């Protein structure tokens, strides 16, 4: 009987990319059964059911990113030994940075050469640790910068944010520019993607800081539970 640990799960927001991935997976020298996920909402339950050897996400240009960071965090917590590969061009520096803090997460540019992806998959199935990826962005922003971005995502003006935080609108804009520089967000599309996930990113950064300092309090755990259940 086939071992469930040889199963591969994948989710793709683009049908052509899904067909290309299936073709590539079928060419690998492994006896694996490939399953397609139709919704991010089923990822956790399907991983619990199949215990896959590998989980792959393709986040294409046509997919809203809201909820993706939450899923990646939940997978790390619930399946700490399961490799997860993200193929995307969306917020790549931020994604690379996430992979530094979520040990089972790897990120590749969606336009990577086919040989690069094949080598990664072979290494994964052979138990070899993948080569280090680019350093990516600096996601451990001060909370004030993250709060400014979050309020901008809510549609507040710099003047309104300044009034709420007790700072000038010039300081608000300075926080925004510093944050975008550190996150390597350079285009309007990147900004739109960032605003979709800024609340999730802020929660993850808070968790990372507390975890690093050995101060993961009950309040912090409660906040993260709310993030996962949202």
C-alpha positions as a Markdown table, in Angstrom:
| # | Residue | x | y | z |
|---|---|---|---|---|
| 1 | Unk | 0.0 | 0.0 | 0.0 |
| 2 | Unk | 1.2 | 3.5 | -0.8 |
| 3 | Unk | 2.7 | 5.5 | 2.0 |
| 4 | Unk | 0.8 | 8.7 | 2.7 |
| 5 | Unk | 4.0 | 10.5 | 3.4 |
| 6 | Unk | 4.8 | 10.3 | -0.3 |
| 7 | Unk | 1.8 | 12.5 | -1.1 |
| 8 | Unk | 2.2 | 16.1 | -2.4 |
| 9 | Unk | -0.4 | 18.7 | -1.8 |
| 10 | Unk | -0.5 | 21.9 | -3.8 |
| 11 | Unk | -2.6 | 25.0 | -4.2 |
| 12 | Unk | -2.4 | 27.2 | -7.2 |
| 13 | Unk | -4.4 | 30.4 | -7.9 |
| 14 | Unk | -3.7 | 30.0 | -11.7 |
| 15 | Unk | -4.9 | 27.0 | -13.7 |
| 16 | Unk | -2.0 | 27.1 | -16.3 |
| 17 | Unk | 0.5 | 27.3 | -13.5 |
| 18 | Unk | -1.2 | 24.3 | -11.8 |
| 19 | Unk | -1.0 | 22.3 | -15.0 |
| 20 | Unk | 2.7 | 23.2 | -15.4 |
| 21 | Unk | 3.4 | 22.2 | -11.8 |
| 22 | Unk | 1.6 | 18.8 | -12.2 |
| 23 | Unk | 3.6 | 18.1 | -15.3 |
| 24 | Unk | 6.9 | 18.9 | -13.5 |
| 25 | Unk | 5.9 | 16.8 | -10.4 |
| 26 | Unk | 5.0 | 13.9 | -12.7 |
| 27 | Unk | 8.5 | 13.9 | -14.2 |
| 28 | Unk | 10.3 | 13.5 | -10.9 |
| 29 | Unk | 11.9 | 10.1 | -10.0 |
| 30 | Unk | 9.6 | 9.6 | -7.1 |
| 31 | Unk | 6.5 | 7.5 | -6.5 |
| 32 | Unk | 4.3 | 10.4 | -5.3 |
| 33 | Unk | 0.6 | 11.0 | -5.5 |
| 34 | Unk | -0.3 | 14.7 | -6.2 |
| 35 | Unk | -3.4 | 16.3 | -4.8 |
| 36 | Unk | -4.8 | 19.7 | -5.7 |
| 37 | Unk | -6.3 | 22.0 | -3.1 |
| 38 | Unk | -9.1 | 24.1 | -4.2 |
| 39 | Unk | -9.2 | 26.6 | -1.3 |
| 40 | Unk | -6.8 | 27.9 | 1.3 |
| 41 | Unk | -9.5 | 27.2 | 3.9 |
| 42 | Unk | -9.0 | 23.5 | 3.4 |
| 43 | Unk | -5.2 | 23.4 | 3.7 |
| 44 | Unk | -5.0 | 22.5 | 7.4 |
| 45 | Unk | -7.7 | 19.8 | 7.3 |
| 46 | Unk | -6.1 | 18.2 | 4.2 |
| 47 | Unk | -2.7 | 18.2 | 5.8 |
| 48 | Unk | -4.1 | 16.6 | 8.9 |
| 49 | Unk | -5.8 | 13.9 | 6.7 |
| 50 | Unk | -3.0 | 13.1 | 4.3 |
| 51 | Unk | 0.2 | 14.0 | 6.2 |
| 52 | Unk | 1.9 | 15.0 | 3.0 |
| 53 | Unk | 5.6 | 14.9 | 2.3 |
| 54 | Unk | 5.5 | 18.4 | 0.8 |
| 55 | Unk | 3.0 | 21.3 | 0.5 |
| 56 | Unk | 3.4 | 23.7 | -2.5 |
| 57 | Unk | 1.6 | 27.1 | -2.9 |
| 58 | Unk | 1.6 | 29.1 | -6.1 |
| 59 | Unk | 0.5 | 32.7 | -5.4 |
| 60 | Unk | 0.0 | 34.1 | -8.9 |
| 61 | Unk | -0.8 | 37.8 | -9.8 |
| 62 | Unk | -4.5 | 37.2 | -9.9 |
| 63 | Unk | -4.8 | 36.1 | -6.2 |
| 64 | Unk | -5.5 | 38.3 | -3.2 |
| 65 | Unk | -2.9 | 37.7 | -0.6 |
| 66 | Unk | -5.2 | 38.3 | 2.4 |
| 67 | Unk | -5.0 | 35.3 | 4.7 |
| 68 | Unk | -1.8 | 33.8 | 3.3 |
| 69 | Unk | 0.5 | 34.8 | 6.1 |
| 70 | Unk | -2.0 | 33.4 | 8.6 |
| 71 | Unk | -2.0 | 30.1 | 6.8 |
| 72 | Unk | 1.8 | 29.9 | 6.6 |
| 73 | Unk | 2.1 | 30.6 | 10.3 |
| 74 | Unk | -0.6 | 28.0 | 11.2 |
| 75 | Unk | 1.2 | 25.4 | 9.1 |
| 76 | Unk | 4.5 | 26.1 | 10.9 |
| 77 | Unk | 2.8 | 25.7 | 14.3 |
| 78 | Unk | 0.8 | 22.6 | 13.5 |
| 79 | Unk | 3.1 | 20.7 | 11.1 |
| 80 | Unk | 6.7 | 21.8 | 12.2 |
| 81 | Unk | 8.4 | 19.0 | 10.2 |
| 82 | Unk | 6.5 | 19.4 | 6.9 |
| 83 | Unk | 8.3 | 21.3 | 4.2 |
| 84 | Unk | 6.3 | 24.1 | 2.6 |
| 85 | Unk | 7.3 | 25.7 | -0.7 |
| 86 | Unk | 5.8 | 29.0 | -1.9 |
| 87 | Unk | 6.2 | 30.0 | -5.6 |
| 88 | Unk | 5.4 | 33.6 | -6.2 |
| 89 | Unk | 6.5 | 37.0 | -7.4 |
| 90 | Unk | 4.3 | 38.8 | -4.9 |
| 91 | Unk | 6.1 | 40.7 | -2.1 |
| 92 | Unk | 9.1 | 38.5 | -2.7 |
| 93 | Unk | 11.5 | 40.3 | -0.3 |
| 94 | Unk | 8.9 | 39.9 | 2.5 |
| 95 | Unk | 8.3 | 36.3 | 1.6 |
| 96 | Unk | 12.0 | 35.6 | 1.7 |
| 97 | Unk | 12.2 | 37.2 | 5.1 |
| 98 | Unk | 9.4 | 35.1 | 6.4 |
| 99 | Unk | 11.3 | 32.0 | 5.4 |
| 100 | Unk | 14.1 | 33.0 | 7.7 |
| 101 | Unk | 11.8 | 32.9 | 10.7 |
| 102 | Unk | 9.5 | 29.9 | 9.7 |
| 103 | Unk | 12.0 | 27.0 | 9.5 |
| 104 | Unk | 10.0 | 24.7 | 7.2 |
| 105 | Unk | 9.1 | 27.5 | 4.7 |
| 106 | Unk | 11.0 | 27.9 | 1.4 |
| 107 | Unk | 10.3 | 30.6 | -1.1 |
| 108 | Unk | 11.2 | 30.6 | -4.8 |
| 109 | Unk | 10.6 | 33.2 | -7.5 |
| 110 | Unk | 7.7 | 31.9 | -9.7 |
| 111 | Unk | 9.9 | 32.7 | -12.7 |
| 112 | Unk | 12.8 | 30.6 | -11.5 |
| 113 | Unk | 14.3 | 28.2 | -14.0 |
| 114 | Unk | 12.8 | 24.8 | -14.2 |
| 115 | Unk | 16.1 | 23.2 | -13.1 |
| 116 | Unk | 16.1 | 25.3 | -9.9 |
| 117 | Unk | 12.7 | 24.0 | -8.9 |
| 118 | Unk | 13.5 | 20.4 | -9.8 |
| 119 | Unk | 16.7 | 20.5 | -7.8 |
| 120 | Unk | 14.8 | 21.9 | -4.8 |
| 121 | Unk | 12.2 | 19.2 | -5.0 |
| 122 | Unk | 14.8 | 16.4 | -5.3 |
| 123 | Unk | 16.7 | 17.9 | -2.3 |
| 124 | Unk | 13.4 | 18.0 | -0.4 |
| 125 | Unk | 12.6 | 14.4 | -1.0 |
| 126 | Unk | 16.2 | 13.3 | -0.3 |
| 127 | Unk | 16.2 | 15.0 | 3.0 |
| 128 | Unk | 18.8 | 17.6 | 2.0 |
| 129 | Unk | 18.5 | 21.1 | 3.4 |
| 130 | Unk | 17.8 | 23.6 | 0.5 |
| 131 | Unk | 20.4 | 26.2 | -0.3 |
| 132 | Unk | 20.0 | 29.5 | 1.5 |
| 133 | Unk | 17.8 | 32.1 | -0.3 |
| 134 | Unk | 18.3 | 35.9 | -0.6 |
| 135 | Unk | 18.1 | 37.7 | 2.8 |
| 136 | Unk | 14.9 | 39.5 | 1.7 |
| 137 | Unk | 13.4 | 42.4 | 3.6 |
| 138 | Unk | 13.6 | 43.4 | 7.2 |
| 139 | Unk | 10.2 | 42.5 | 8.6 |
| 140 | Unk | 11.0 | 43.2 | 12.3 |
| 141 | Unk | 9.8 | 46.8 | 12.1 |
| 142 | Unk | 9.1 | 48.9 | 15.1 |
| 143 | Unk | 5.4 | 48.7 | 16.1 |
| 144 | Unk | 4.9 | 52.4 | 15.4 |
| 145 | Unk | 5.8 | 51.8 | 11.7 |
| 146 | Unk | 3.6 | 48.8 | 11.5 |
| 147 | Unk | 0.8 | 50.7 | 13.1 |
| 148 | Unk | 1.1 | 53.5 | 10.6 |
| 149 | Unk | 0.9 | 51.1 | 7.7 |
| 150 | Unk | -2.0 | 49.3 | 9.2 |
| 151 | Unk | -4.0 | 52.6 | 9.6 |
| 152 | Unk | -3.1 | 53.6 | 6.1 |
| 153 | Unk | -4.5 | 50.3 | 4.9 |
| 154 | Unk | -7.7 | 51.2 | 6.7 |
| 155 | Unk | -7.9 | 54.3 | 4.6 |
| 156 | Unk | -6.9 | 56.9 | 7.2 |
| 157 | Unk | -5.0 | 60.0 | 6.1 |
| 158 | Unk | -1.6 | 61.0 | 7.4 |
| 159 | Unk | -3.2 | 63.9 | 9.3 |
| 160 | Unk | -5.8 | 61.6 | 10.9 |
| 161 | Unk | -3.1 | 59.0 | 11.9 |
| 162 | Unk | -0.9 | 61.7 | 13.3 |
| 163 | Unk | -3.8 | 63.0 | 15.4 |
| 164 | Unk | -4.5 | 59.4 | 16.7 |
| 165 | Unk | -0.8 | 58.7 | 17.5 |
| 166 | Unk | 0.1 | 62.1 | 18.8 |
| 167 | Unk | 2.7 | 62.8 | 16.1 |
| 168 | Unk | 2.9 | 65.2 | 13.1 |
| 169 | Unk | 1.7 | 64.1 | 9.6 |
| 170 | Unk | 5.4 | 64.6 | 8.5 |
| 171 | Unk | 6.5 | 62.0 | 11.1 |
| 172 | Unk | 3.7 | 59.7 | 9.9 |
| 173 | Unk | 5.0 | 60.0 | 6.3 |
| 174 | Unk | 8.6 | 59.4 | 7.5 |
| 175 | Unk | 7.5 | 56.2 | 9.3 |
| 176 | Unk | 5.7 | 55.1 | 6.1 |
| 177 | Unk | 8.8 | 55.7 | 3.9 |
| 178 | Unk | 11.2 | 54.0 | 6.4 |
| 179 | Unk | 8.9 | 51.0 | 6.7 |
| 180 | Unk | 8.5 | 50.6 | 2.9 |
| 181 | Unk | 12.2 | 50.9 | 2.4 |
| 182 | Unk | 12.9 | 48.2 | 5.0 |
| 183 | Unk | 10.2 | 45.9 | 3.5 |
| 184 | Unk | 11.5 | 46.6 | 0.0 |
| 185 | Unk | 8.1 | 47.7 | -1.2 |
| 186 | Unk | 8.7 | 49.7 | -4.4 |
| 187 | Unk | 5.5 | 49.6 | -6.6 |
| 188 | Unk | 1.8 | 50.4 | -6.2 |
| 189 | Unk | 1.1 | 46.7 | -6.7 |
| 190 | Unk | 3.5 | 45.8 | -3.9 |
| 191 | Unk | 1.8 | 48.4 | -1.7 |
| 192 | Unk | -1.7 | 46.9 | -2.4 |
| 193 | Unk | -0.4 | 43.4 | -1.6 |
| 194 | Unk | 1.2 | 44.7 | 1.6 |
| 195 | Unk | -2.0 | 46.4 | 2.7 |
| 196 | Unk | -3.8 | 43.1 | 2.3 |
| 197 | Unk | -1.5 | 41.3 | 4.8 |
| 198 | Unk | -0.3 | 44.1 | 7.0 |
| 199 | Unk | -2.5 | 43.1 | 10.0 |
| 200 | Unk | -1.2 | 39.5 | 9.8 |
| 201 | Unk | 2.4 | 40.7 | 9.4 |
| 202 | Unk | 2.1 | 43.0 | 12.4 |
| 203 | Unk | 0.8 | 40.0 | 14.5 |
| 204 | Unk | 3.6 | 37.8 | 13.3 |
| 205 | Unk | 6.2 | 40.4 | 14.0 |
| 206 | Unk | 4.9 | 40.8 | 17.5 |
| 207 | Unk | 5.0 | 37.1 | 18.0 |
| 208 | Unk | 8.6 | 36.9 | 16.7 |
| 209 | Unk | 9.8 | 39.6 | 19.0 |
| 210 | Unk | 8.2 | 38.0 | 22.0 |
| 211 | Unk | 9.4 | 34.6 | 21.1 |
| 212 | Unk | 13.0 | 35.9 | 20.5 |
| 213 | Unk | 13.0 | 37.6 | 23.9 |
| 214 | Unk | 11.5 | 34.6 | 25.7 |
| 215 | Unk | 8.5 | 36.6 | 26.6 |
| 216 | Unk | 5.7 | 34.9 | 24.8 |
| 217 | Unk | 3.0 | 35.8 | 27.3 |
| 218 | Unk | -0.5 | 34.5 | 27.7 |
| 219 | Unk | -1.8 | 37.7 | 26.1 |
| 220 | Unk | 0.4 | 37.3 | 23.1 |
| 221 | Unk | -0.7 | 33.7 | 22.6 |
| 222 | Unk | -4.4 | 34.8 | 22.9 |
| 223 | Unk | -3.8 | 37.4 | 20.2 |
| 224 | Unk | -2.3 | 34.8 | 17.9 |
| 225 | Unk | -5.2 | 32.5 | 18.5 |
| 226 | Unk | -7.5 | 35.3 | 17.4 |
| 227 | Unk | -5.3 | 35.7 | 14.2 |
| 228 | Unk | -5.6 | 32.0 | 13.4 |
| 229 | Unk | -9.3 | 31.9 | 14.0 |
| 230 | Unk | -10.1 | 35.1 | 12.1 |
